[in-house]
Amino acid sequence: MALFGSRVETSRIDQLLESARAGSGSAAVVRGDSGTGKTALLGYAARQADDFKVMRCRGGHGDPDVSGLHELVGQVAEYPSPEQPRGNRRSA
């Protein structure tokens, strides 16, 4: 599904995912005013990353660079490492 007027952004997402598939990590920050298509762009990214573990969080009105970071950290802590089978999660 193409996003109208977002060719540059979707191309950048595609590049980031290809780099990740090749073993190179990176990150992206999606910013914009309400109604500018941030959610649609992130939906595109999630659909393109169907071979990855996709974690989601909601941003807030605090510091835009770290808003929602605590949600992601919590998800990472719950996700087993590659060396740890899913059935053997540590309990806190």
TAGIRA-V226567 format. One record per run of one state. SS is the DSSP state (H for helix, E for strand, C for the rest). FROM is the first residue (numbers start at 0). TO is the last residue. If there is no record, write none. Layout:
{{SS	FROM	TO} {SS	FROM	TO}}
This chain:
{{C	0	5} {H	6	20} {C	21	36} {H	37	47} {C	48	67} {H	68	77} {C	78	84} {H	85	87} {C	88	91}}
